[in-house]
């Protein structure tokens, strides 16, 4: 669930919206159009509500959202786009344990969704999530799952090594057990397909350029911190790499491509 500052979530929201697959959102909307008159949505690890703000205008209306996060301070900052056909409420819940204990959250939900979550959770947690969704025959839409791809321009000789450490760090426990990290989208797709879901996927890469300097700085700093955790004996070299990457950002010559995937699905059995 959310351990991220509202400032970080606000900084990344435009990049998220630009990267997401509107096509997959449209496919989910078409599926939901034949369901109930009110679309009931469960948003996991909602943060400040960016997922709702992105999807509300793209899904059939009216909608009722349940926004779940474990950080009450972040939940207190949730805002919508003041659409009278979209109502929402928040609930502070830590879902890092047994999802079966929170079946009530899934009750009567036609859509279960999340953004930037699946790469942080374990395979066992995804198994529980899939079982809860399948029990309700709920459609799914999981956006912006990190898939391990990082490309940097201009290139530095350490880029591939840093990427390897970052991806190893992504597999460490983020509160849900050993995280799936870069394999999360593949494993989630396989899990839901086994339960009778039709699955659709598209890349939703961040492409960050000179207009995203602060976001680039934050990302590079996070990569360096993760690399240091994985290779504490290489601190000096990692810090030098970070300094050179910051210099590229400062002079407007840096571009980062960070691989993500969106995954949508609906039960066909």
N, C-alpha and C positions, 0 to 999 in steps of 0.2 A: 504494500500500500504506500501511500505518499509519504516520502521522507524529504520532499523537495520544497524549497522555499517558494512562496507565491511569486517572488521576483523572477526566479528561474523559469517557472511555468509560464509567466507572462512573456518572458523573453523568447521562449521557444514556440509560442503559439502560432505566430505568423509562418514560421518555417514548417511547422506541422501541417497547417492548413494548405500551404502551397504544395506539400509533398503527397498528401493523401489521395487515394484513388476515388474520384467522384463516380467513376464507372461502377465500382463495387458497391458504393453507397446506393447508387441507383438500382442495382440488381436486388439489394436487400429491400429497398423501398417497394419495388414491384412485387416481391414476394409478400410483403406485409399488407399490400393494398387489398388482398383478398381475405384478410383476417378480420378481427373485431373492429367495431367502429372507432374505438379508442385504442391507440397503440401504447402498450405498457412496456417501458424500457427500464432495464437494470444496467446502470453504468458502474463498473467496478474500478476502484482506485481513481476516483473522479477528479481529484485535485481541485482546481478552481472551476471545473465545469466546462472546459474547452471542448470536450467530446460532444456534449449536449449542444453547445453553441454551433459547432460545425454541422451536426446532423439534423438539428431541429427543422431547418428549412428544406431538407432533402428527403425527409420521411413523410409518410401520410399523416395528416392531422385530423383530429386533435391527438395530443400525446400526453402521457403521464410518465414522468421520470422519477426513479428512485436512485439517488446519487450517494454512493457508498465510499467512504474513505476512513482511514484510522487516525487522521490528524484533525482534531476539532478546529484548530486555528486556520488551517487551509480551507476546511469546509465553510468556515465563517466568511470566506471571501468569494464564495460561489456567486456568480451572476449569470443572468440569461440575457437574451436580446429582446426582452419585453414582448414576446409574441403571445397574444392572449389565448391562442390555441394550444400553448405548451405550458403545462403546470409541472412543478417539481417539488420534491422534498429531499432532505438530506438525512443520512443516518451514519453515525460514527461507529464503525465496526472494524475490528482487526480480523481480517480473513486469512491470516497467515497459518492458522491451524486447520482443523477439520471443517471443510466446507459443508459437510453433512449436518453440522450443528446449526447452519444458517439457511435451512431449506425455505424458511418463510420469505427470505429475500427474493427467491426465484419464483415464488408462487404467482401464477397468472401472468408471467412476463412473456410477451411475444418476441422480444429482442433482448439479448444479453450482449453487452458491448464493453470495450475497454480500449484505451490508447496507451501505448508504450508500457505494457505490463507483462506480456507473456515471456519475454526474455529474462525477467527477474524471478520467475517462479519455477518450481520443480516439476518433473514429469508426473509425479504422483498427484500434485495439485491440479495439473491440467486434466488428469484422468477424472478427478472428482468434479471439476468444472464441467467437463463434457457430459458426465453422467447426470448432473443436475439440469443442464440444458436439454438433454435428450428426454428426460422425464417429462418436461413441459412442452416438448416439441418446439422449442424456442429457436428462432433464427439467431445467428451470431455474426458479429463484425468486430474483429480485433485489428486495430490500426497500429502502424508504426512500430512493429516488432523488429528490433535490431537483428541483423543477419550476419554480422561479422565483416562486412566489406567496408574498408576505409581507404580512400584515395586522397592524396595531398599534392597540391601544386603550389609553388615549385617543390620538387622532390628533395628530400634529405636522405642520406644513406641509412639513417636509423629508422625510417618510417615503417618498414616491414617488421622490424624487431619490436617496435612500440606497439604496432597492431597486434602482434602475437601476445604480448603481455596484457594488453587491454582485453583481448578475447578470452584469455585464461582467467582474468579477473571477473569477467562477466559470468563465468560458471561458478563462482564462489557463492556462498549462502547469502542471500539478500533478505532473509527472514522467513523464507518459504521452504527451506531445505536447499540442497545443491541446485543452483539455477541452471536452466536449460541454455541460457546464453544464446549464441548465434544459431543453434539448431532449433530454437523454439518454434518458429513458424512451420518448419518441416514436421516436427513431432506433433504439434497441435493439429495440423492438417491430417496426418495419419490417424490420430486418435479419434477425431470427429468422423472421418470417413468410415472407420470401423463400426461406428455406431449408426451408420446409415445416413450420413449427411452428404449432400452435394457440396463440394468445396470449390471456391474460386479464389485466386490469389493474384496480386499484382505488386510490383515493386513500388515503394513510396519513399524514394531516397531524398534525404536532405541534400540540396546543392547550395552551398554557402559561398558567397563571394564578397566583394568589397562593401556591399551594403549591409553585411551581417557581421561587422567586425567584433562587436561585443559578444555575440553568440559564439563566434569562432574562438575568441579568447577563453570563454568559459569552457568550451568543449576541449580545447587543447590542455587547459589546466587540469580538467578531470582526467584526461588520458594520462597526463604525466603523473598525477597522484596514483592512479591505478597501476601504472607501470612500476612506480617506486614500491608499492605494496608487494608486487610480484617479484621484484628484483631489487631488494634494498641495498645490495652491494654495488648497484650501478647508478646511484643517485646523481653523482656528478655528471655523467654522460647524459642522463635523462634531462637534467636541468639545463644543460647546454642545448640539447635538442629543443626543449620548450622555448628557450630564449630566441633561437633562430626562427622558430615557427611564429612566435610573437612578432618578430621583426618583419616577417613577410606580411602578417596581418596589418601591422602599423603602416606599412608602405603601400597597402592596397593591392598587393600582388598575390595574395593567398586565395586559394579555392580549396574547399573541402567537400568531398562527396562521401556521405555516410549512408550505408545501405540499410534500408528498412523494407519490410513487407507488410501489406494489408491482407487479411484473410477474412473471407466471408463464407457463410454456409447456411443451409436450411435442410431440415430432415426430409428425405424422400422415401423412407421406409416406415 
